[in-house]
Amino acid sequence: MNPESQSPGRRSLPVFLIVSRILSVALILGFWGQISKACALTLPEAISRALSKNPALLESSLSGAIMHARKIQAMGAWLPAMSVSESAISTTNPLNAFGLLLNEGVVQSGQLSNVNSLNNPSATQVFGFAAIVSETVFQGGKRYFAYQASTKGEQEARLEVKRAREKLISDVTKAYFDVVSSERKLRVIERERVAVRSSLSRASQSYRDGGIDKTMYDEARLKSRSIELSCFRAHKAVDVAKMKLARLMGFPSGDIPEALSKERFSLPPGGVKWARALIDRYSTARFQTLSTQALSHRPDYQASVLGVQGGSSLLSAARSGFWPALSAQGIFNEYAEGINTWGKQDYTVMGMLSWSILNGLSDKEQSERSHARLRQALYSRQDLKSKIVYEVAKSRSDARVLESTLEFDEQKVGIRSEEKQVEEDRVSQGIDPPVMLLDADVRLADARLVLLSDKIALMDAGVDLLLATGELGDRGMVPGAMEVSGK
């Protein structure tokens, strides 16, 4: 059959089908690419999930609610107490019956002269309503100091929750970096494992050809086995790093082992550059300035200051037990001999001044306990102050060392790369045995792993600097995570 006899439409049909199929495949691949991209877990998403789901942070948040409830309770001590009651009484007791009848005004003069009637009254019934209002006028300042202590406690709890948020952001950020680092180390080791296997194959051939002795061949096998073991460890390190991040993000315990197994991770752009700029900024600042800044910015130190103030208020509240107390009370009563005969009312107003001269050892013990707690708060604040100064100094020193180490690592990787290239040329020319190329592969892999570890460590050092100086929630947060940092 002559191809030219076919119509143009019939000739273009296969082309159209091919183009349509290519477009369909491209759309499908693009769709799956979008899905895989959407499934990637970013650092801000990990932090946001942790801030809303982490059980430890949720537990800390409840402490603020508890202290707020105590503050409301302390405020309620200023308000008067009021109670109402209904009563129904039926009695043949002479004293009670006579009092009830006398109050109702139904006692006859003849009853007063009849001793037998007074000693053996008939059943007397009465209904009553009472309303009582009482107020403590003065209690030695106990209510005031208790309210002050609860107010300081509420503020302290809020600051502790804020510090817990900052620590969680730091932990999640570093755990996320650890996952990325573990995955990248695994890829480096897997690439080098392929190179080492190739070098081992050539070493085996050289051994069979008599180019190297058995000792050199065994050394090559050991290095290959070492790479295999490193690869196994790297796989497990990835799993452990993901489980740690999943735990911080608040996944249920049963879901932790496989929670993040299918997620993709990536470092925020410009992370190393951000860390270097941050370290340079802190390196040029005076240490005394950084320490003062940390003490003024750190929520935990501010909480310790409030803890001392609250302890002082509690001590004053405890000492108030040695002062007299003044209270007032008003009582209103309405009585009825029958359910439909209401009308007899009376009221009582009284004031009471009491002074507990001796209350066993209760007041003394409470005062001494409060004084000991105040001293604990003072020592805790002193210890935290020195700890903050130490953390600032250590984090800045570690960051400086890592910055210098990273420059050395980059130079070392460049040298190891040149060594490998030279060794490849020497092996290809037959100057050196293949086992020498294997050594060069291992040295280059080690240098790359160290460089990668120090890059992540440098970013961790930047996070530690922000955490130590109390600026983790500020705009200096890690790129890509600052929008959920809490400020």
Secondary structure, DSSP 8 states (H G I E B T S, - for coil): --GGGS-HHHHHHHHHHHHHHHHHHHHHHHHHHHHHHHT---HHHHHHHHHHH-HHHHHHHHHHHHHHHHHHHHHHTTS-EEEEEEEEEEE--HHHHHHHHHHHT---HHHHH-HHHHHS---EEEEEEEEEEEEEEESTTHHHHHHHHHHHHHHHHHHHHHHHHHHHHHHHHHHHHHHHHHHHHHHHHHHHHHHHHHHHHHHHHHHHTTSS-HHHHHHHHHHHHHHHHHHHHHHHHHHHHHHHHHHHTT--GGGGGGTTTT------TTHHHHHHHHHHHHHHS-HHHHHHHHHHH-HHHHHHHHHHHHHHHHHHHHHGGGS-EEEEEEEEEEEESSTT---EEEEEEEEEEE--S--TTHHHHHHHHHHHHHHHHHHHHHHHHHHHHHHHHHHHHHHHHHHHHHHHHHHHHHHHHHHHHHHHHHHHTTSS-HHHHHHHHHHHHHHHHHHHHHHHHHHHHHHHHHHHHT-TTSTTS-TTTGGGS--
